[in-house]
Amino acid sequence: MTKQKQNFLGIVSPFLKGIGQIMLQNSTWTGLFFLAGISCGSLMMGLGAAIAVITGTLTARLLKYDEDEINSGLYGFSPTLVGVAMICFFQPSIIVWITILIGSALATIIQHLFIVKKVPAYTFPFILVTWLLLCVFHYFPALIQLQPASPATYANNYLALFSRGFGQVNFQDNIWAGILFMIGVFISCPIAAIYAIVGTALSAMLAYQLKVPMHDIYLGLLSYNAVICSITFAGNKAEDVLMTLMSVVLSVLITIQMRHLNLPVLTFPFVLATWLTIVIKMVKQTVQLKLKQ
């Protein structure tokens, strides 16, 4: 590899890793596949993702956050999701692009607060910022225009189910986008991709048993949080399987409850389910330790 290529990869790597970290993958290639997938679903969303990850990463550099954390993409994934979400919900305009810049910087700062406290925030900064922006625009609707509701269609087949389980993590219901996301995870961590596929199946079956409309199941709306939960706990131990199962079930139940309350779901079920699973694991370990004493 030439020195010029190495320098170029060194420059773009933190940004692409920031996109890859949406599904907890510290991989430049994963980020590239994710960006391609988002752009495949919507070129405007791809642009929003690119602007957001650049803003978030440069904000971290400007504020002199830890360079290793920046290079690992830890300050890129929440801003990326903010950028995609804004284009998903609202028609692009000057106000929306400015909002993406501000929201991305804010998500980076919130992410840093969690990192300093050594609390696993996952995508919670993205959730907080997006909820805040949705609330602001709800009370000041004249500032923006909502994206028109597209006629929702779904393919009644397993490829669409699994693809959209991955795709909806980044607000994509395009089957090819989901496939690119699958590939992106697989090339970084095959076992994580396998766990995510199984998590999609489990979440879909549970949602079906709980009488969720098939339309929503095949659109991946009950599976994408389960996908990230599964990736988070993927591993070779029996305990990893148990924690994955627990988090997947919790994510589906939380998603259904939020939908009943007409709350913007985003990736909150993943974050809350993961936090609860970790707490349950810690309590279990504490009890076992006390019993041994």
N, C-alpha and C positions, 0 to 999 in steps of 0.2 A: 504494500500500500504506500502510495506516495505521501510525502510530507504535507502537500496541499490537502489531500483527502483526509489525512489524520486531523489536520487543523479544522477542516470543515465539520467532521464528525464531533470533534471536541466542542465546537460551538453549538451545534444543533442538538447534541445528545441530552443535555439537561431539559430542554423543552419537550423533546419526544418522550423522555422518561417521565416527565410530568404528566403527559397524556396517558402513558402506560400505567401509571400508578392509580388510575381510576379503578382498575381491577387488581391493585396491589402488585403490579409487575414492574420490577426495576430493570426494564429492557428498552433499549432504543428502538429495536425492530418492532416490539409490541406496540410502542407508541406510534410508529409509522403506520402499522396496520390499523390501529384505532383511528388515526386521523383520516386515513383513506376510507375507512368504513363510515365515519361521520360525513365525509364529503360525498360519498356514494349515496347516502340517504338525502343529503341536502348540501349543496355547495355553500350556501349562505351559513349553515350551521358549522361547516368546516372552517369557514373564515372566522366565525365567532369564536370557535375553539382555538384557532391559531392566535388570534389577537389576545384572547384571555390568558392563555398559557404564557405567552411572551410577557404580558403585563405582570402576571403573578410572579414569574421568575425574576424579572428585572426589579420588581418591588423588593423582593427578598435580597437581591444583591445591593440595591440602594440602601437598604436598612442594615446591611452588613450582617445578615444571618449566616449561620454556619455553612461554609462552602461545600462540605461533603453532603450535607442535607439538601442543599440547592442542586448539586450535581446528580443526586439520586432522584430528583423530581418531586420531592416532598412538598414543594411550594407551587406545584403546577397543576395537580389534579383537581383540587376544589375550584380554582379559578376557571379551568377548562370547562367544568360542568356548569358554572355560572354563565359562561359565554354561550354554551349550547342551549341552556334553559331559556335564556332571554330571547334567542331567535326562535325557539320552539313556541314560546307563549305569545310573543309580540312581533308585529311586522317591523322589519329593519327601518330605522330612522336615526337621525342625529341623536335624539334623546336616548334611544336604545343603545347605540354604540358608546355614548358617553357613560351610560349606566354600566355597560360591560367593563369598561376601564375602571370605574370606581368600585364596582362590585368585586372584580378580580383582585384589586389591591387590598380591599377589606378582607376578603377570604384568606389571602396570604397572611395578613396580620393576625387574624383569629387562629389560623393554623399554627402560627409560631407560638402563640400563648399556650396552646395545648402541648406542643412539643417541649417547651421549656418546663412545663409542669409534669412532663412524662406521662401524659394521659393520652391513650389512643383515640384520636378524634375521628379517624377515618374521613368520611365525607361530611361530617357535621358542620364545618365552616361553610361549605357550599349550601347546605340546607338552611342555615341561619340567614345567610345573605339573601338567598333566593326568596325565602319566606318574607323577609323584610321588604324586598323590592316588590313582590307581589302585593303586599299590604299597601305600600305607598301608591302603586299604580291603581289599586282598587279604589282608593279614596281620591285619586286625581286622574280619572280615566281620560280626561281631555289631553293628557300629555302623550298618550300612545294609542296605537290601534292594535287590537287583538288579532292574532293569526286566525283567519277564517277556518271554521271547522271543516275538515276534509271528510268526504264520505268514507266512513270506516268499513273496510272489507277485511276479511281474513280467509286464509286458506286452511281448510280442514285437513291438515296433514302434519306428520311429525316433524318434517324439516322446518316448516314455518314455526311450529311450537318451540323447538330448541333454538332456532336462529333468533327468534324474537325475544326469547328469554335472555340471551346475551345482548341483543340489540337495544332493548329498552333501557339498559343501564345508561346508555348515552342518548336516550330519547329517539331511538331509531326503530321503526317498524318495517324497514326495508330488509328483505330476507338476505340479500347479498351483503348488506352492512353487517348483519349478525354473523354471517359466515366469516367475514374478515376479522371480526372481534374474536370468534372462536379460534381462528388460526393464530391470531396475535397472542392469545393466552397459551395456546398449546406449544408454540415455539419457545416460549419463555419457561413454562412449567407444565409439562404434560399431565402430571397428576392433578394439578389444579383444574385443568380443562376437563378431565374426567369427572372430578368431583362436581364441577359446575353443571355438566350434562346430567349427572344423576340428580343433582339438586333441582334442576329444572323439571325433571320427570316427577320427583316427589312432590314438589310444590303444586304442579298441575293436577296430580291425583288428589291431593288434599283439598285443593280449591274446588275440584269437581264434586267431592264428597260433601263439601260445605255449600253446595248449590250456587256457586258463582257462575254467572252466564258463560257459556262456552265461547262466546265471542271474545270476552275479555281474557279468558284463559289462553286462547290461541294467539291473541295479540301480545302475549308475554307480560301482561300487566300484573299478574300474580306470581311471576317467576323471576323477574330481574333482580329483586332484592335477595331472593334465595340463591341466585347465581353468585353474588358477591359474598354472601355468608359462606357458601360452600368453598369458595376460593380461599377465604380467610382461614378456615380451619383444616384445609387439605393437608393430609399427612399419611404416614404409614402405620400409625398406631391405632389400636382399637378405640382409644379415647378420642382420637381425631374424628372417627366416624360418628361416635356418640354426640360429640359437640356440634358436628355439622348437622346431624339430624335434628338436634334440639333447636339450633339457630334457624334452620329452614322452617320448621313448624311455627316457631315464634314469629318469623318474618311474615308468613302467610296470614296468621291470625291478626297481627298488627295492621297489615295492609287492608284486610277486610274491614276492620274497625274504623280505620281512617277514612276509607271510602264511604262507610255508612255516615260518618260525621261530615262528609264533603270537605275534607281537609286535603291540601296538596300533599300527596304521598312522597314524591321524590325518592330519595334513598334512606329516608328516616327509619323504615322498618328494618333495614339492614343494620343501621347503626345501633338502634335500640336492642334488637335481637342479639347482636354481637356483644354489646355491653352486658346484657342480662346473662348470656351464656358464660362470659368470662367471670362475672360475679358468682354465679352458681358453682363454677369450677373452683374459684378461690375459697368459697365457703366449704365445699367438699374437702379440699386439701387441708383446711384449718381443722375441720372435725376429725379427719383421719390422723392428723398430727397430734391432737389432744388425746385421742384414744390410745395412741402408742406410748404416751408419756405415763 
